[in-house]
Amino acid sequence: MIGIIGAGNMGMAIASRIKGKVFLSDKNRRISDNVTVAKRSDIIILAVKPQDMGEVLREIRPYVKEKLIISIAAGVATSSIEKALGKARVIRVMPNMPAMVGKGISAVTRGRFAKPKDLKIAFGIFSKVGEVAEIKENMMDAVTAVSGSGPAYYFLFTHLLAKAGEASGLEKGLAMKLAKAAFIGAAETACRKDLSMEEFVKKVASKGGTTEAALKAFEQGKLGAIIKKAVKAAAHRSLRLHSDIVRV
């Protein structure tokens, strides 16, 4: 039996795609409490905010011996959960927002006491909401910055592109429709064609053309450096979440 503590967007996305009965608890909803979920479940998915993790772990500790713990909280190391729960079998996962529509990607790593079969179980659960990749835990902050936060970068760039279209005279609804379609179509093309991103750029940007002019503006504005700085900031914040917020 699978229990999910935290019925936010990600917790609900996972619950909706798991076949069979799932126990859910959430401090903001009138559903089962954390202790009940911990007692009744063999696998417990911790889908709570990092700042709530310490309290949740203290609450469920007496009821999780020999159970598999899967955490999707950003910045919370497996070692901290293991220490708080007493050498627990812990799998750490960083999913992302597209899991809500089955198009996510989840990075998975196992803690010191987790077994290979535990990793297999985690892969089975998160493959239901998209792709899954195993990584080393010391790469989790970088993964968080790229794929965990990545959808927000897409949403922001889509918004900005549409606004730029409006500034060029396009009607608001049409500008957004064009921006969304351009990115969705480009992503689908990238998935279907075996080319590097640089090669795709060259296919769109003919010499002396409109796309080349736009790319030169990006280069002059140091877009690459800005993105690198943003990802570095997100990764640093992921690292700091553990030391600043979580007290388990």
MOKABEL-V292838 format. One record per pair of residues at least 12 apart in sequence whose C-alpha atoms are under 6 Angstrom apart, sorted by the first residue. I is the first residue (numbers start at 0). J is the second residue. D is the distance in whole Angstrom. If there is no record, write none. Layout:
{{I/J/D} {I/J/D}}
//
This chain:
{{0/40/5} {0/41/5} {1/21/5} {1/40/5} {1/42/5} {1/43/6} {2/21/6} {2/22/4} {2/23/6} {2/36/6} {2/40/5} {2/43/5} {3/23/5} {3/43/6} {3/44/5} {4/23/6} {4/24/5} {4/45/5} {4/46/6} {5/24/6} {5/25/5} {5/46/5} {5/47/5} {6/25/5} {10/46/6} {12/99/5} {22/36/6} {34/59/6} {37/62/6} {38/62/6} {41/66/5} {42/66/6} {42/67/5} {43/68/5} {44/69/5} {44/70/6} {45/70/5} {46/71/6} {48/72/6} {49/72/5} {50/244/5} {50/245/6} {53/245/6} {53/246/5} {53/247/4} {60/84/5} {67/88/5} {68/89/5} {69/89/6} {69/90/5} {69/91/6} {70/91/5} {71/92/5} {71/93/5} {74/237/5} {74/238/6} {74/240/5} {74/241/5} {75/241/5} {77/110/5} {83/247/6} {88/112/5} {88/113/4} {89/110/5} {89/113/6} {90/108/6} {90/109/4} {90/110/6} {91/107/6} {91/108/5} {92/106/6} {92/107/5} {93/105/5} {93/106/5} {95/147/5} {98/128/5} {101/128/4} {101/129/5} {102/129/5} {103/128/6} {103/129/4} {104/129/5} {104/130/5} {104/131/6} {105/131/5} {106/131/6} {106/132/5} {106/133/6} {107/133/5} {107/134/6} {108/133/6} {108/134/6} {108/135/6} {108/136/6} {140/234/5} {140/237/5} {141/234/5} {144/230/5} {144/233/5} {144/234/5} {157/178/6} {161/174/5} {161/175/5} {161/178/6}}
//
